[in-house]
Amino acid sequence: MLFPRLDPKAKVTAVASGQPASPGAASGIAVFGADRAEMFGKE
């Protein structure tokens, strides 16, 4: 109910691809601004 589901039997063509998880989830830090992300990236 919280996540939209697609019909697994539908004939579709992918138009994009991406990472299945956010980098913040892997590192344990959630950053919501580009400047702050840059600051953390330099550390």
N, C-alpha and C positions, 0 to 999 in steps of 0.2 A: 504494500500500500504506500510506503514512503518512497520507493524507487520505481520509476517507470520501467515497464518490461516490454520487450519487443517479441514479436512472434518468431520463435526459432525456426519455423518452417517457411518463413517468408523469403522470397527471392530478392536479395538486395545487393547493392554494390557499395562498398565503403568509400566515403568521400574524404576521410581524414583518419589519422591514427595518432595515438598519444601514449603517455605514461599512465599506468593504472593507479598510481598513487602520487601524492604530492611530496615534494622534497622535505617540507616541514614535518610531515608524518614520520619520515625516516630519521630525521635528525633530532626530533623532539622540540623544535622551535616553530611556532606559528608567527609569521610576519605578514602584516597587511599593508605595507607601504614599500615602494621601491627604494627610497633612501635608507630606510632601516634595514632592508634586505641586503643592500650593498655594504652597510656597516658590518653586519654579521658575516658577510662573505669575506671580508678582509681580515677577520679575526682568526 
